[in-house]
Amino acid sequence: MVRVILLKPSPEVHQQQMDIVSGLSNATKRLVVVDRIGPHIDGQGIRHHDWSDLYLHAVEPSTNAIVAVPDVLKIIDAKYDFLKDYYADFAIENVLVSFWKCGLVLKKSQR
């Protein structure tokens, strides 16, 4: 997954989600799908409610295959000039590889 760090609280990001996705989809020519939006969590695990983390993945429209994260980052980097004003409008601070994992609780019988 890709993590987009925004300098806005989560409620604002939720309100602008469709515009953010539209811009990233236009730039990458891929279908961008938001997986999760929440408060920003920094490298020490501290939660910052005035910033947000938006987790996404991209889909290749012709094959419906999920695009590998390094490929998504390369595309976004290559489109930096196109996206820089867009980043400013939506207060995008950074786009990077996500290390967020979906929590899974196993019952004793499944261990």
Secondary structure, DSSP 8 states (H G I E B T S, - for coil): -EEEEESS-HHHHHHHHHHHHHHHHHHHTSEEEEEEEEEEE-TTS-EEEEEEEEEEEEEETTTTEE--HHHHHHHHHHTHHHHHHHHHHHTEEEEEE----------GGG-
